[in-house]
Amino acid sequence: VRFSLLLSFQAAMTKLGQWLCGLALLGSAWAALALAPPGLQLPAPFRQALLPLPIYLLVTFGCYSLATVGYRLATFNDCQEAAAELQEHISAARTDLRRRGLRF
C-alpha cells in the first residue's frame, strides 16, 4: 500500500516540485555538513571545498542551461507546412482588408 502511495505521489509531482525536492535534499545535506555537527570533524580540505559548493553548483547549472538553450536553438526544425499555411492566412487577410477598402 505504501509503495503504491509513493508511486501516485511521484506521478502527481510536477517537474518544479521534483527540482525543489532535490534542491531541498541537497541543501539540507550541505547545511548539515557545513555547520559541522559536534560529532563530525571534516578535514580542512573537505571543509574548504564544501563551503563554496552551492556557488559551484549554481555556475554549473547556468552553464548547462546556456548550453541546452544554444543546442536547441542550433537544432531548431523549420516547419514548412506551417509556414505555407501562415502565408495563406496572411494572403486571405490582406484580400479581405482590401475588399473592405484598406490599402497597403
The first five atom37 places (N, CA, C, CB, O) and aatype in JSON, in Angstrom:
{
  "aatype": [19, 1, 13, 15, 10, 10, 10, 15, 13, 5, 0, 0, 12, 16, 11, 10, 7, 5, 17, 10, 4, 7, 10, 0, 10, 10, 7, 15, 0, 17, 0, 0, 10, 0, 10, 0, 14, 14, 7, 10, 5, 10, 14, 0, 14, 13, 1, 5, 0, 10, 10, 14, 10, 14, 9, 18, 10, 10, 19, 16, 13, 7, 4, 18, 15, 10, 0, 16, 19, 7, 18, 1, 10, 0, 16, 13, 2, 3, 4, 5, 6, 0, 0, 0, 6, 10, 5, 6, 8, 9, 15, 0, 0, 1, 16, 3, 10, 1, 1, 1, 7, 10, 1, 13],
  "atom_mask": [
    [1, 1, 1, 1, 1],
    [1, 1, 1, 1, 1],
    [1, 1, 1, 1, 1],
    [1, 1, 1, 1, 1],
    [1, 1, 1, 1, 1],
    [1, 1, 1, 1, 1],
    [1, 1, 1, 1, 1],
    [1, 1, 1, 1, 1],
    [1, 1, 1, 1, 1],
    [1, 1, 1, 1, 1],
    [1, 1, 1, 1, 1],
    [1, 1, 1, 1, 1],
    [1, 1, 1, 1, 1],
    [1, 1, 1, 1, 1],
    [1, 1, 1, 1, 1],
    [1, 1, 1, 1, 1],
    [1, 1, 1, 0, 1],
    [1, 1, 1, 1, 1],
    [1, 1, 1, 1, 1],
    [1, 1, 1, 1, 1],
    [1, 1, 1, 1, 1],
    [1, 1, 1, 0, 1],
    [1, 1, 1, 1, 1],
    [1, 1, 1, 1, 1],
    [1, 1, 1, 1, 1],
    [1, 1, 1, 1, 1],
    [1, 1, 1, 0, 1],
    [1, 1, 1, 1, 1],
    [1, 1, 1, 1, 1],
    [1, 1, 1, 1, 1],
    [1, 1, 1, 1, 1],
    [1, 1, 1, 1, 1],
    [1, 1, 1, 1, 1],
    [1, 1, 1, 1, 1],
    [1, 1, 1, 1, 1],
    [1, 1, 1, 1, 1],
    [1, 1, 1, 1, 1],
    [1, 1, 1, 1, 1],
    [1, 1, 1, 0, 1],
    [1, 1, 1, 1, 1],
    [1, 1, 1, 1, 1],
    [1, 1, 1, 1, 1],
    [1, 1, 1, 1, 1],
    [1, 1, 1, 1, 1],
    [1, 1, 1, 1, 1],
    [1, 1, 1, 1, 1],
    [1, 1, 1, 1, 1],
    [1, 1, 1, 1, 1],
    [1, 1, 1, 1, 1],
    [1, 1, 1, 1, 1],
    [1, 1, 1, 1, 1],
    [1, 1, 1, 1, 1],
    [1, 1, 1, 1, 1],
    [1, 1, 1, 1, 1],
    [1, 1, 1, 1, 1],
    [1, 1, 1, 1, 1],
    [1, 1, 1, 1, 1],
    [1, 1, 1, 1, 1],
    [1, 1, 1, 1, 1],
    [1, 1, 1, 1, 1],
    [1, 1, 1, 1, 1],
    [1, 1, 1, 0, 1],
    [1, 1, 1, 1, 1],
    [1, 1, 1, 1, 1],
    [1, 1, 1, 1, 1],
    [1, 1, 1, 1, 1],
    [1, 1, 1, 1, 1],
    [1, 1, 1, 1, 1],
    [1, 1, 1, 1, 1],
    [1, 1, 1, 0, 1],
    [1, 1, 1, 1, 1],
    [1, 1, 1, 1, 1],
    [1, 1, 1, 1, 1],
    [1, 1, 1, 1, 1],
    [1, 1, 1, 1, 1],
    [1, 1, 1, 1, 1],
    [1, 1, 1, 1, 1],
    [1, 1, 1, 1, 1],
    [1, 1, 1, 1, 1],
    [1, 1, 1, 1, 1],
    [1, 1, 1, 1, 1],
    [1, 1, 1, 1, 1],
    [1, 1, 1, 1, 1],
    [1, 1, 1, 1, 1],
    [1, 1, 1, 1, 1],
    [1, 1, 1, 1, 1],
    [1, 1, 1, 1, 1],
    [1, 1, 1, 1, 1],
    [1, 1, 1, 1, 1],
    [1, 1, 1, 1, 1],
    [1, 1, 1, 1, 1],
    [1, 1, 1, 1, 1],
    [1, 1, 1, 1, 1],
    [1, 1, 1, 1, 1],
    [1, 1, 1, 1, 1],
    [1, 1, 1, 1, 1],
    [1, 1, 1, 1, 1],
    [1, 1, 1, 1, 1],
    [1, 1, 1, 1, 1],
    [1, 1, 1, 1, 1],
    [1, 1, 1, 0, 1],
    [1, 1, 1, 1, 1],
    [1, 1, 1, 1, 1],
    [1, 1, 1, 1, 1]
  ],
  "atom_positions": [
    [[0.83, -1.18, 0.0], [0.0, 0.0, 0.0], [0.89, 1.26, 0.0], [-0.95, -0.01, 1.21], [0.6, 2.21, -0.72]],
    [[1.93, 1.26, 0.8], [2.8, 2.42, 0.88], [3.52, 2.67, -0.44], [3.82, 2.25, 1.99], [3.69, 3.82, -0.86]],
    [[3.94, 1.58, -1.1], [4.64, 1.72, -2.37], [3.74, 2.33, -3.44], [5.16, 0.38, -2.84], [4.19, 3.18, -4.2]],
    [[2.48, 1.91, -3.5], [1.56, 2.48, -4.49], [1.26, 3.93, -4.17], [0.27, 1.67, -4.54], [1.06, 4.74, -5.08]],
    [[1.21, 4.29, -2.88], [1.0, 5.68, -2.49], [2.19, 6.54, -2.93], [0.79, 5.79, -0.98], [2.01, 7.66, -3.39]],
    [[3.4, 6.0, -2.78], [4.6, 6.71, -3.2], [4.61, 6.9, -4.71], [5.86, 5.96, -2.75], [4.97, 7.97, -5.19]],
    [[4.23, 5.87, -5.46], [4.19, 5.99, -6.91], [3.16, 7.01, -7.37], [3.9, 4.64, -7.54], [3.42, 7.77, -8.29]],
    [[1.99, 7.03, -6.74], [0.98, 8.0, -7.14], [1.41, 9.41, -6.77], [-0.37, 7.67, -6.48], [1.07, 10.36, -7.48]],
    [[2.17, 9.57, -5.68], [2.69, 10.89, -5.31], [3.72, 11.36, -6.33], [3.31, 10.86, -3.9], [3.73, 12.54, -6.7]],
    [[4.58, 10.46, -6.78], [5.6, 10.83, -7.77], [4.94, 11.17, -9.11], [6.63, 9.71, -7.95], [5.41, 12.07, -9.8]],
    [[3.91, 10.48, -9.48], [3.24, 10.74, -10.74], [2.56, 12.1, -10.72], [2.22, 9.65, -11.05], [2.47, 12.77, -11.75]],
    [[2.06, 12.52, -9.55], [1.36, 13.79, -9.44], [2.31, 14.97, -9.29], [0.4, 13.75, -8.27], [1.9, 16.11, -9.47]],
    [[3.57, 14.72, -8.97], [4.52, 15.8, -8.73], [4.96, 16.41, -10.07], [5.75, 15.29, -7.93], [5.3, 15.7, -11.01]],
    [[4.95, 17.73, -10.13], [5.39, 18.42, -11.33], [6.91, 18.45, -11.38], [4.81, 19.84, -11.39], [7.58, 18.1, -10.41]],
    [[7.44, 18.87, -12.52], [8.89, 18.97, -12.67], [9.45, 19.98, -11.68], [9.27, 19.36, -14.12], [10.53, 19.77, -11.11]],
    [[8.74, 21.08, -11.46], [9.19, 22.07, -10.49], [9.24, 21.47, -9.09], [8.27, 23.3, -10.5], [10.18, 21.72, -8.35]],
    [[8.25, 20.69, -8.74], [8.24, 20.03, -7.44], [9.41, 19.07, -7.29], [0.0, 0.0, 0.0], [10.02, 18.99, -6.22]],
    [[9.74, 18.34, -8.36], [10.88, 17.44, -8.31], [12.18, 18.21, -8.1], [10.96, 16.6, -9.59], [13.02, 17.81, -7.29]],
    [[12.34, 19.31, -8.82], [13.55, 20.13, -8.67], [13.63, 20.7, -7.27], [13.57, 21.26, -9.7], [14.71, 20.71, -6.66]],
    [[12.52, 21.19, -6.74], [12.52, 21.78, -5.41], [12.82, 20.73, -4.34], [11.19, 22.45, -5.12], [13.53, 21.02, -3.37]],
    [[12.29, 19.53, -4.49], [12.6, 18.46, -3.53], [14.07, 18.09, -3.6], [11.72, 17.22, -3.81], [14.71, 17.88, -2.57]],
    [[14.62, 18.0, -4.8], [16.04, 17.7, -4.96], [16.92, 18.77, -4.36], [0.0, 0.0, 0.0], [17.91, 18.48, -3.69]],
    [[16.54, 20.04, -4.61], [17.31, 21.15, -4.03], [17.22, 21.17, -2.51], [16.82, 22.49, -4.6], [18.2, 21.45, -1.82]],
    [[16.04, 20.86, -1.97], [15.89, 20.81, -0.52], [16.74, 19.69, 0.07], [14.42, 20.62, -0.14], [17.35, 19.86, 1.13]],
    [[16.78, 18.56, -0.6], [17.58, 17.44, -0.12], [19.06, 17.77, -0.14], [17.31, 16.19, -0.96], [19.77, 17.55, 0.84]],
    [[19.53, 18.32, -1.28], [20.93, 18.7, -1.37], [21.28, 19.83, -0.42], [21.27, 19.11, -2.8], [22.35, 19.82, 0.2]],
    [[20.39, 20.8, -0.28], [20.64, 21.92, 0.61], [20.72, 21.5, 2.06], [0.0, 0.0, 0.0], [21.56, 21.99, 2.81]],
    [[19.85, 20.59, 2.46], [19.89, 20.13, 3.85], [21.14, 19.29, 4.11], [18.63, 19.32, 4.19], [21.72, 19.37, 5.19]],
    [[21.55, 18.48, 3.14], [22.79, 17.71, 3.31], [23.99, 18.65, 3.39], [22.97, 16.71, 2.15], [24.89, 18.46, 4.21]],
    [[24.01, 19.66, 2.54], [25.12, 20.63, 2.56], [25.13, 21.38, 3.89], [25.0, 21.63, 1.38], [26.19, 21.55, 4.5]],
    [[23.97, 21.84, 4.35], [23.91, 22.58, 5.61], [24.34, 21.7, 6.78], [22.48, 23.12, 5.85], [25.02, 22.16, 7.69]],
    [[23.94, 20.42, 6.76], [24.33, 19.52, 7.85], [25.84, 19.34, 7.89], [23.65, 18.16, 7.7], [26.43, 19.27, 8.97]],
    [[26.48, 19.27, 6.73], [27.94, 19.12, 6.71], [28.65, 20.44, 6.94], [28.38, 18.52, 5.38], [29.69, 20.47, 7.6]],
    [[28.12, 21.53, 6.41], [28.79, 22.83, 6.53], [28.71, 23.38, 7.95], [28.17, 23.82, 5.56], [29.62, 24.08, 8.39]],
    [[27.63, 23.08, 8.66], [27.5, 23.58, 10.02], [28.31, 22.77, 11.02], [26.05, 23.58, 10.43], [28.36, 23.11, 12.2]],
    [[28.95, 21.71, 10.56], [29.85, 20.88, 11.36], [29.23, 20.46, 12.68], [31.15, 21.61, 11.62], [29.49, 21.07, 13.71]],
    [[28.41, 19.42, 12.65], [27.83, 18.93, 13.9], [28.94, 18.49, 14.87], [26.87, 17.76, 13.63], [30.04, 18.14, 14.43]],
    [[28.67, 18.5, 16.16], [29.72, 18.24, 17.14], [30.44, 16.9, 16.97], [29.14, 18.29, 18.51], [31.64, 16.82, 17.23]],
    [[29.76, 15.86, 16.55], [30.4, 14.55, 16.42], [31.17, 14.37, 15.13], [0.0, 0.0, 0.0], [31.84, 13.35, 14.95]],
    [[31.1, 15.33, 14.22], [31.73, 15.16, 12.91], [32.78, 16.25, 12.71], [30.68, 15.21, 11.77], [32.47, 17.44, 12.75]],
    [[34.01, 15.84, 12.5], [35.09, 16.78, 12.19], [35.63, 16.46, 10.81], [36.23, 16.72, 13.27], [36.3, 15.45, 10.62]],
    [[35.34, 17.31, 9.85], [35.84, 17.12, 8.49], [37.25, 17.69, 8.38], [34.91, 17.78, 7.46], [37.56, 18.7, 9.01]],
    [[38.1, 17.06, 7.59], [39.43, 17.63, 7.36], [39.31, 18.99, 6.67], [40.29, 16.67, 6.51], [38.32, 19.27, 6.01]],
    [[40.32, 19.81, 6.84], [40.3, 21.18, 6.31], [40.08, 21.23, 4.8], [41.6, 21.88, 6.65], [39.29, 22.06, 4.35]],
    [[40.74, 20.38, 3.98], [40.48, 20.46, 2.53], [39.03, 20.19, 2.16], [41.37, 19.47, 1.8], [38.5, 20.8, 1.23]],
    [[38.38, 19.28, 2.89], [36.97, 19.0, 2.62], [36.09, 20.18, 2.98], [36.52, 17.76, 3.38], [35.16, 20.52, 2.24]],
    [[36.38, 20.81, 4.11], [35.6, 21.99, 4.5], [35.8, 23.14, 3.52], [35.99, 22.44, 5.92], [34.85, 23.86, 3.21]],
    [[37.03, 23.31, 3.02], [37.29, 24.39, 2.06], [36.59, 24.14, 0.74], [38.79, 24.53, 1.82], [36.19, 25.1, 0.07]],
    [[36.42, 22.9, 0.36], [35.69, 22.59, -0.88], [34.18, 22.6, -0.66], [36.12, 21.23, -1.42], [33.41, 22.85, -1.59]],
    [[33.76, 22.33, 0.57], [32.33, 22.23, 0.87], [31.65, 23.59, 0.96], [32.13, 21.48, 2.16], [30.51, 23.73, 0.54]],
    [[32.32, 24.57, 1.49], [31.67, 25.87, 1.72], [31.25, 26.57, 0.42], [32.6, 26.78, 2.49], [30.12, 27.07, 0.36]],
    [[32.09, 26.64, -0.62], [31.62, 27.31, -1.85], [30.86, 26.39, -2.81], [32.8, 27.9, -2.59], [30.57, 26.78, -3.94]],
    [[30.52, 25.18, -2.37], [29.85, 24.22, -3.24], [28.54, 24.74, -3.85], [29.57, 22.96, -2.47], [28.32, 24.5, -5.04]],
    [[27.67, 25.44, -3.12], [26.44, 25.95, -3.76], [26.73, 26.92, -4.91], [25.57, 26.65, -2.73], [26.0, 26.93, -5.9]],
    [[27.77, 27.72, -4.79], [28.13, 28.64, -5.87], [28.6, 27.86, -7.08], [29.22, 29.64, -5.41], [28.22, 28.17, -8.21]],
    [[29.42, 26.83, -6.85], [29.88, 25.99, -7.96], [28.7, 25.32, -8.66], [30.87, 24.94, -7.46], [28.65, 25.26, -9.89]],
    [[27.76, 24.82, -7.88], [26.59, 24.17, -8.47], [25.73, 25.16, -9.25], [25.76, 23.5, -7.38], [25.17, 24.81, -10.29]],
    [[25.6, 26.37, -8.76], [24.82, 27.39, -9.46], [25.48, 27.76, -10.78], [24.65, 28.64, -8.58], [24.79, 27.91, -11.8]],
    [[26.79, 27.91, -10.78], [27.51, 28.23, -12.02], [27.41, 27.06, -13.01], [29.0, 28.55, -11.71], [27.22, 27.27, -14.21]],
    [[27.54, 25.84, -12.5], [27.41, 24.66, -13.36], [26.02, 24.57, -13.97], [27.73, 23.39, -12.58], [25.87, 24.26, -15.15]],
    [[24.99, 24.84, -13.16], [23.62, 24.82, -13.67], [23.42, 25.89, -14.74], [22.63, 25.01, -12.52], [22.74, 25.65, -15.74]],
    [[23.98, 27.08, -14.52], [23.88, 28.14, -15.52], [24.56, 27.77, -16.83], [0.0, 0.0, 0.0], [24.01, 28.02, -17.91]],
    [[25.74, 27.16, -16.75], [26.43, 26.72, -17.96], [25.64, 25.65, -18.69], [27.82, 26.2, -17.62], [25.54, 25.66, -19.92]],
    [[25.08, 24.71, -17.93], [24.27, 23.66, -18.54], [23.04, 24.26, -19.22], [23.85, 22.63, -17.48], [22.68, 23.85, -20.32]],
    [[22.4, 25.22, -18.57], [21.21, 25.85, -19.14], [21.55, 26.59, -20.43], [20.58, 26.82, -18.13], [20.82, 26.47, -21.42]],
    [[22.64, 27.34, -20.43], [23.05, 28.05, -21.65], [23.39, 27.08, -22.77], [24.25, 28.95, -21.36], [23.03, 27.32, -23.92]],
    [[24.08, 26.0, -22.44], [24.42, 25.01, -23.46], [23.17, 24.35, -24.03], [25.36, 23.96, -22.88], [23.09, 24.11, -25.23]],
    [[22.2, 24.05, -23.17], [20.96, 23.42, -23.63], [20.18, 24.36, -24.54], [20.11, 23.0, -22.44], [19.69, 23.94, -25.59]],
    [[20.05, 25.61, -24.15], [19.33, 26.59, -24.98], [20.06, 26.78, -26.31], [19.2, 27.94, -24.25], [19.41, 26.83, -27.36]],
    [[21.37, 26.88, -26.28], [22.14, 27.02, -27.51], [21.98, 25.83, -28.43], [0.0, 0.0, 0.0], [21.82, 26.0, -29.64]],
    [[22.02, 24.63, -27.88], [21.86, 23.43, -28.69], [20.47, 23.37, -29.3], [22.13, 22.17, -27.86], [20.31, 23.04, -30.48]],
    [[19.46, 23.68, -28.5], [18.09, 23.63, -29.01], [17.86, 24.68, -30.09], [17.08, 23.82, -27.87], [17.11, 24.45, -31.04]],
    [[18.49, 25.85, -29.95], [18.38, 26.86, -31.0], [19.09, 26.43, -32.27], [18.94, 28.2, -30.51], [18.62, 26.68, -33.38]],
    [[20.24, 25.79, -32.11], [21.0, 25.35, -33.28], [20.3, 24.24, -34.03], [22.38, 24.89, -32.86], [20.45, 24.14, -35.25]],
    [[19.55, 23.4, -33.34], [18.89, 22.27, -33.99], [17.39, 22.5, -34.15], [19.13, 21.0, -33.2], [16.63, 21.54, -34.27]],
    [[16.96, 23.75, -34.15], [15.55, 24.09, -34.29], [15.06, 23.7, -35.68], [15.32, 25.6, -34.03], [15.67, 24.06, -36.68]],
    [[13.96, 22.96, -35.73], [13.43, 22.49, -37.02], [12.5, 23.53, -37.63], [12.67, 21.15, -36.83], [11.72, 24.18, -36.93]],
    [[12.59, 23.67, -38.95], [11.66, 24.53, -39.68], [10.41, 23.72, -40.02], [12.32, 25.11, -40.97], [10.5, 22.54, -40.34]],
    [[9.28, 24.35, -39.94], [8.01, 23.69, -40.29], [7.51, 24.33, -41.58], [6.95, 23.83, -39.12], [6.82, 25.36, -41.54]],
    [[7.84, 23.74, -42.69], [7.47, 24.29, -43.99], [5.96, 24.32, -44.18], [8.12, 23.49, -45.11], [5.43, 25.28, -44.75]],
    [[5.26, 23.29, -43.72], [3.81, 23.25, -43.88], [3.15, 24.37, -43.08], [3.25, 21.88, -43.43], [2.23, 25.02, -43.57]],
    [[3.61, 24.59, -41.87], [3.03, 25.65, -41.04], [3.33, 27.02, -41.63], [3.58, 25.57, -39.6], [2.5, 27.92, -41.57]],
    [[4.53, 27.19, -42.21], [4.88, 28.47, -42.83], [3.99, 28.73, -44.04], [6.36, 28.49, -43.24], [3.53, 29.85, -44.24]],
    [[3.74, 27.7, -44.85], [2.87, 27.86, -46.03], [1.44, 28.18, -45.59], [2.89, 26.57, -46.89], [0.77, 29.01, -46.2]],
    [[0.96, 27.51, -44.54], [-0.39, 27.78, -44.04], [-0.5, 29.2, -43.5], [-0.76, 26.77, -42.94], [-1.52, 29.87, -43.71]],
    [[0.52, 29.66, -42.83], [0.52, 31.03, -42.31], [0.52, 32.04, -43.46], [1.74, 31.27, -41.4], [-0.18, 33.05, -43.38]],
    [[1.28, 31.78, -44.52], [1.28, 32.67, -45.68], [-0.11, 32.72, -46.33], [2.33, 32.21, -46.71], [-0.54, 33.78, -46.78]],
    [[-0.8, 31.59, -46.37], [-2.16, 31.57, -46.93], [-3.1, 32.42, -46.07], [-2.69, 30.12, -47.02], [-3.93, 33.16, -46.6]],
    [[-2.97, 32.31, -44.75], [-3.82, 33.11, -43.86], [-3.52, 34.61, -44.03], [-3.6, 32.69, -42.39], [-4.44, 35.43, -44.01]],
    [[-2.26, 34.96, -44.21], [-1.89, 36.36, -44.41], [-2.47, 36.87, -45.72], [-0.36, 36.53, -44.41], [-3.0, 37.98, -45.78]],
    [[-2.37, 36.07, -46.77], [-2.94, 36.47, -48.06], [-4.45, 36.64, -47.98], [-2.58, 35.43, -49.15], [-5.0, 37.59, -48.53]],
    [[-5.12, 35.73, -47.29], [-6.57, 35.82, -47.15], [-6.94, 37.07, -46.35], [-7.13, 34.55, -46.47], [-7.91, 37.75, -46.68]],
    [[-6.18, 37.38, -45.31], [-6.47, 38.57, -44.5], [-6.24, 39.83, -45.32], [-5.59, 38.59, -43.23], [-7.03, 40.78, -45.23]],
    [[-5.19, 39.88, -46.13], [-4.94, 41.06, -46.97], [-6.05, 41.24, -48.0], [-3.57, 40.92, -47.68], [-6.5, 42.36, -48.25]],
    [[-6.48, 40.13, -48.59], [-7.56, 40.2, -49.57], [-8.84, 40.72, -48.91], [-7.82, 38.8, -50.21], [-9.54, 41.56, -49.48]],
    [[-9.13, 40.23, -47.73], [-10.33, 40.69, -47.01], [-10.21, 42.17, -46.66], [-10.54, 39.84, -45.72], [-11.19, 42.91, -46.77]],
    [[-9.05, 42.62, -46.23], [-8.87, 44.02, -45.89], [-8.95, 44.92, -47.12], [-7.53, 44.22, -45.17], [-9.49, 46.03, -47.05]],
    [[-8.41, 44.45, -48.24], [-8.51, 45.24, -49.49], [-9.98, 45.36, -49.91], [-7.68, 44.58, -50.63], [-10.41, 46.42, -50.37]],
    [[-10.72, 44.27, -49.76], [-12.15, 44.31, -50.12], [-12.9, 45.3, -49.24], [-12.78, 42.89, -50.0], [-13.89, 45.89, -49.68]],
    [[-12.46, 45.48, -48.03], [-13.11, 46.43, -47.12], [-12.59, 47.86, -47.29], [-12.91, 45.98, -45.69], [-13.07, 48.77, -46.61]],
    [[-11.63, 48.07, -48.19], [-11.18, 49.42, -48.5], [-9.87, 49.83, -47.88], [0.0, 0.0, 0.0], [-9.48, 51.0, -48.01]],
    [[-9.18, 48.95, -47.22], [-7.88, 49.29, -46.63], [-6.78, 49.07, -47.67], [-7.61, 48.44, -45.35], [-6.74, 48.02, -48.32]],
    [[-5.9, 50.04, -47.82], [-4.81, 49.91, -48.8], [-3.49, 49.77, -48.05], [-4.76, 51.14, -49.77], [-3.29, 50.37, -46.99]],
    [[-2.58, 48.97, -48.6], [-1.25, 48.76, -48.01], [-0.22, 49.62, -48.68], [-0.84, 47.29, -48.1], [0.95, 49.57, -48.31]]
  ]
}
